[in-house]
Amino acid sequence: MTASTTAMASSPSATLQRAMWDKQWRTAGLQFIGFSIIVAVIYGAVPRIGASGDTVTAFYAAHRTRILIASFFAGLNMLNLLWFAASLRNTLVEAGQEGWATAASVSSAAFGALYYLIIAIGAALAYSIAGTGNGALTSALNDFAWVLMVLISFPRAMLIMSGVFGLWRAGMISSGLFTAGVVAVVLGVLGGTTWMSDGFWSPTGAFALFVSPILLLAWIVMVSRVLLTRPLARAGW
């Protein structure tokens, strides 16, 4: 590093800029929560798994514009979660928990990939596929999206686990929060079994639709509280 680069990096303006970005990404998790609620309201109730082609077609045809708008915000919102995971990773690396930091990066990337695939299926159905009149294809894609909603439970559980175990090993959360986090991880993994029955424990049941997402949102609040109480302006940004 040259002397001029070192001086620039240590200047007050550079420090303030790093602090600004650091705070921005630490609050990205809370932004993710807010946008998630907005997206859920805009998107509405999607036809359940096993719905007929006519039912799925009618839904996406009637709400085409609304779904495409929700898809845009959902895609944008995932960036908030990825930046939040990056901020968690930096914090864990600084605390000497490189393994859990890597787990946070990998799991957030896997979660994001599945999430974007789910968004893409819904957007494609609304944009053109539902209008082709191919009810079998439309129904199959709708079912596939619900299957992905079950599979996304695994990277979501790993993401929660990386923060819970990493922050606990670093001494940043209490044993009580750690215990609650372990319960959240177990429940998160069990979310991957919701296609084994009907009703509450099904891909479109209350556990998959409400409990699993709430586990992630509660975890984000907990981690955000930890991140926002730590000093800003790290050199990593």
Secondary structure as UniProt FT lines:
FT   HELIX           3..10
FT   HELIX           12..26
FT   HELIX           28..43
FT   TURN            49..50
FT   HELIX           53..62
FT   HELIX           64..94
FT   TURN            95..96
FT   HELIX           98..127
FT   HELIX           129..132
FT   HELIX           135..151
FT   HELIX           153..169
FT   TURN            170..171
FT   HELIX           175..190
FT   HELIX           191..196
FT   HELIX           199..201
FT   TURN            203..204
FT   HELIX           207..211
FT   HELIX           212..228
FT   TURN            235..236
//
